[in-house]
Every structure is written in structure tokens, then in C-alpha cells.
Amino acid sequence: MINYTRVHIFVSGKVQGVYYRQNTAQKAEELGIVGWVRNLSDGRVESVMEGLDVNIDKMLSWCKFGPKDALVTDIKIMNEEYKKEFSTFDIVKTL
């Protein structure tokens, strides 16, 4: 059975200035995940992702570490109702 899921995450640590957003977008595209990622003014990275549950699991595993220069200290993951809201994965303006 094919299941789709949606997650909303907040990643803390050294996650800005280390290409975390760009690498997140690249990994999401590799896994067929859609949604967005952005920096927050408090130093965290926020993302909303939709896709196959198995691919979301792979993406979340990657997000816990990020790219080589990142240092993730915490990740908050909220499961949300799948909305089929996106058709691409984008880097959006910092909030």
C-alpha cells in the first residue's frame, strides 16, 4: 500500500551558513519530496515536506545530520495532514 505523509520540521544548531537549505532541496528532489525550506531569523531552519512515507523517513534521517559542515543539535518533527499542496521543492524567503 502506498502512503503519503506530510511533516513540518524545525532544525536547530549550526544550520545556517552551511548550505543546509540547498542540500535539503537537493536531497528532497532526489527522493521525490515536495514542499519548501527556509531560514528563520532565530538561526533555525524550517521545512514542510510531503511525499511517500518511506521517502519522508529517509529525508528526516538525513535532516538529523544535514550537510558535512552542519551541526544539528535538535529537530522538532510535527506530523500533519497530507494536503497534496506542492508540486516542487523550493527554498523560500527567510522569515
Secondary structure, 3 states (H helix, E strand, C coil): CCCEEEEEEEEEEECCCCCHHHHHHHHHHHHCCEEEEEECCCCCEEEEEEEEHHHHHHHHHHHCCCCCCCEEEEEEEEEECCCCCCCCEEECCCC
